[in-house]
Structures are given as structure tokens and as C-alpha cells.
Amino acid sequence: MKTYLVTGCAGMIGWRVTELLISNGVNVVGIDDLNHAYDNRIKLWRLSQLRKHPEFEFYENDITQLDQLDTVFNKKTSSNSFEGLIHLAARAGVRQSILDPRDYYSVNLNGTLNMLELCKDLNIGKFVLASTSSIYGDGTSLLSSDNRLSEDLRTDSPISPYAASKKAAEVCAYTFHHLYGIDVSVLRYFTVYGPAGRPDMSLFRFVQKIFEGWPITVYGDGTQSRDFTYVDDIARGTIASLKQLGFETMNLGSGIPIVLLDAIKTIESVIGKKAEIINEPAHPTDVKETWADNSKARETLEWTPEVSFEDGIKSLVDWYEKNQNWARELKSVS
């Protein structure tokens, strides 16, 4: 049976990628350091779901510590190697990266370098790198005629340490592809949401606070839009990218931008409560719009996003309601 390594397996995307891989009949070795970048209880919940599967093996390791990683790889490769490595572990979040840029570079660049080194040394031929739409910057001077962000746009003007660190990781992955022939898929994710999501992300916060009757904060006037993409669509695209492609960079996004105030209205409708909105000034790292041109992923991966925004919100609200007794306590920063 094939075995894949998934870093960041206790993250929202890592959890769903691992679940879907196992449902496809493969074994998964997961790595996560279970850090406290956001409330750790939700990571432990996701991990508890994965541990129900006998096909899943977990190691609590830090990807920036090469000696820890050597232990995991040596145990596994003594019997058989990994079919591929899906690298999802990262420090995520634009605003937090301004407060702690060194940690973002350490994890997102040096951690990626460590994983690529291990791929090279152990002849693991496939590497999938989770990247981000944030590397497109504000996009105002680069947008195509219909405002979609496509992979051929310049990405040399990131406006946050998070975006810069992920761009650096992309460049590092290309170098290892060029030098050592590692097959690499770089996936630029667009605003991922869904059940058991990150509590620092806007949609999770909105669901939590509207459900509980607490006020929500909107930065700016609320007319900004995001290409919200459901986590299972992201997971399917990630798994589809495991095929041999050489080196390819692809957007994974729904292709349907949603205005923030409209997103709030959808949540209000699903929950059946009105939101109390507090407006705060826009942040310097905020962009007006993200809109994925996902045509390359559709063609290359034969992948299509399937979950509508309303259905995705219903799944998120349903998860929250079932786990309300502890989910109501989740904080955006641990």
C-alpha cells in the first residue's frame, strides 16, 4: 500500500487532505508540532479524528528542527519510502506575520528547505507545496481585464512577511526541482474555510460570534471581496496534484469572489440571527479583492470546485453547532 507524508496534518487543510487520502486507500504519516499560533484545542480535535484511522501514523515534530525530522524519515525509510510529500505545515496569517516575521521565515522558508533536503536525500520524487494567493500582493496594477489573478502575473511585490516567506518557499522548491529533478506542484490557495477551521479566519469568527450573539468586527467598509474556497475542494485539488507534472504552479480557488458584507448576510441567513457589526479602519495589508483564475488547475488536474459558498457555510455552521460547548471558547490567538 502506498504511503504519503503530510506535514501540518493537524491543520484544517492537512486534516481533510489526510482524511481523503485514507479514503482513497493509502497510508499517511502525519507531522505537526501542535504549536499555539492559534487556539490549540481545535488542532487536537482534528488530530483526534485522524487517530481513529489505523492507516494514520502521527509524529509530533517541528519542521525547523532537522534532527527531529531525521528520526521520522529514518524510521519510515528503513522499510519503504514515501510515495510523495505534501507540505502543508506553515505559519499562516497576514497580520500576525507583521508581529513575528522571523518565525514566519523560519517555518515557511527554512522548514520548507528541510523538507526539500529530505526529499533529495531519500529520493522522494514528488513534492507538493502549499502556497497562497497573498503572494499576488494588492494586485491593483497587475490584474487582468476581468480582475482574475492568474499564475503568470508578477509575484515580486508581496505586502506582508507571510506572503514574502511563501514566495521564498516557492523559489526554493523550483531550485530543488532544477537541481535534483524533484517533481513539484505549487498550489496557491485562496481563502480556505470550512468545518473546524482556523479561529483567526474571518468566516469562523463571524459564525462563532453571530451564533453566540457577540459583535463582529469588519475592517474597512465591508465591500472588499474574497475568493472563499471550501476546504474539501482544496483537499481534492491537492491530492490531484500528486501526479507527475515536472514543475507547475496552480491556483486553487473557487473562482467566485464574495463581497464580505454578502458573506455576513449568508451566515446570518443560515444561523437565523442578525449580526452586530463594529467597523474598524482597514489594515495596510488588506487587499480589495482576490479572485482566482483557476483555469490551469481545471485543465491540468481535471479538478473543479464543487461546493457552493452557501453549502460550505451550512457545513461550517453545522460543525459549530455540534461542537458549540467548546468551540465557543476558541480564541483567534492562543
WOZI-V587059 format. One line per field, one symbol per residue. phi: phi as a letter, one per 30 degrees, with the letter a starting at -180 (. if undefined). Layout:
phi->???
//
This chain:
phi->.dbccbdidcdddeddddededddjbcbccbachdcebeddddddeddddddcddcbcbdbcddcddddeddddddddcadddabcccdadcjddddddbddddddddcdddeeddddeddchddbbccdcbddddididccdddcidccddddbcbdcaeedddddddeddddeddddbiddbccccdcgdblehdddcdddddddeddedicdcccciciddbbddbdddddddddddddddbibbcbdcadibdcdedddddddedddibddccccbddceddcdabaddcdddeddchcbdccddddddeddddddddceecddcdcdbd
//
